[in-house]
């Protein structure tokens, strides 16, 4: 699969970055980051440049918007030998691939020890391949259940998927908002939904070796698929669920159609912003959208908070959900001319101040445990408790050099969700995962 990244496609137009050596003649470290959060990453680069006292400058450079395009640009630069690439944000699912390809340098022992100190276990695991840290956790992400209090029996959110489906069905029967917002389009979000349900039911896609296919072992996958199909076919379900993503789930809630959504913490600052702009519709005493100025919206009812976070619903009653984490780690590119300075910069870019800014201004949860214990941070980041609890039971996506192929084939098999046949689909998934692993040459 990686062969396609070499050759003509890999000969990137390096002239566009040739000036990265800086006109001032000083050492410049280029920090290529995801587009989401670029403003916060640029601020961190400026902070660390100031802290370096003239020894080096960090220049933040924005990668494309889409995760696949980000990965492709980094791969082209790395295989093309671009020595102006020093630091890079790595999606948590890329660790094994970048490590196996030699694209990310392993953290030296002293740096690995410093990075590990005080970092949450789940994010740290996402930066590790075969016992070695290949990147430093910069931020993490976990989905929560977001719900409308005015639509909940007794004002309390459901604790399980079965309970949530029952509540949604009852709301539909009463002609009230009933959608459950999920990510079900054929893309990475669907993989996250399935992996979370699978892990929460006690299953996994592959074993720890990254090659042994385990998705069909036991009943976990059937349980996960049964929940997905029931969400898609429940009375009053979102009719466009098979094309839904994070943005669609968010808008379904903000438009007054959804009673629930499973989504990342970014939805909270987003709904606050749209409320301040007057974009949220009014709702009546039944929670339905109305043209009358009732003073109540999805966000607030009778002056009280109505849009609230809760723990991700359990699959097995009494057992916390194991939610698939997201986020970015910082890796040092093998092409860098300044590895020692780059590893020093990594530690600054992910320090407490910069992680706090990423969380408060960008919505992405920090990876440092100390921030979750800080009263000022707790006040500025109101979903901190639910996020921390979720991270304590986190699941990671299948750790395998073949992850991209695994995700692509699984999501193609699962969409459209409303047509899933759990027992048959499990067998199809196992075959597709074996195909993905074989395509990478990981099985003789």
Protein Blocks (a to p, Z undefined) as FASTA:
>chain_A
ZZmmgcjllmccfklmmmmnopnlpacddddddfehplmmmmmmmmmmmmnnopaccddd
dddfblklmmmmmmmmmmnopakbfbdcddfklmmmmmmnomaccddfklmmmmmnopaf
klmmmmpgehiafbdcfbdcdddddddfklpghhiacfbfklmmmmmmmmmmnopafbdc
ddfbdcfklmmmmmmmmmmnopafbdfkomaccklgcjklmmmmmmmmmmmmgghiafkl
mmgcfklmmmmmmnopafbdcddfklmmmmmmmmmnopaccddfkopacfbdghpafkbg
ghiafbdcdddddfbghiacddddedddddddfkbcblmlmmmmmmmmmmmklmmmmmmm
nopacfbfklmmpmklmmmmmmlmmmmmmmmmcccddddfklmmmmmmmmmmmpcfklpc
fklmmmmmmmmmmmmmmmnopaZZ
